[in-house]
Amino acid sequence: LAVDISPQLVTIAEDRLPPALRPQVRFHAGDMTDEALGSFDFALAMDSLIYYRAADIGSILNRLGRRTRGSVVFTVAPRTPFLMSFWMLGKLFPRGDRSPVMVPHALPDLARHAEARLTHVARVARGFYISDCLEART
């Protein structure tokens, strides 16, 4: 099951899926935490949680984790000095027409809000893109 809140991104994912895999994947536009989607073997949330505060990420991980037999792997913006400088600079110059702003996180802050044990998997850094891949396992 592949879920995204954006119907346009779901359509792009469907179009990019190799034809041989299409019978194995069901696509859904909506909230990935919707209990009507059922349970999962594993859950993967790549950049789906980057705009949320730590308490909200913990709540999402807790809801997904209760319905996931394996682990929930997800990415967040890391709390690095470089990203925090840009984040704070953006707060000094607020504008109403901006898209949502990613929220940098440190693993200990997220762990306080999650029922599952969180571990750092890897840091992904390509050009200006930087993300921490984490795993929540109950």
Secondary structure, DSSP 8 states (H G I E B T S, - for coil): -EEES-HHHHHHHHHHS-GGGGGG--EEES-TT-GGG--BS-EEESSSSTTS-HHHHHHHHHHHHHTBSS-EEEEE-B--HHHHHHHHHHHHS--TTS------B-HHHHHTT-SSEEEEEEEEEETTEEEEEEEEE-
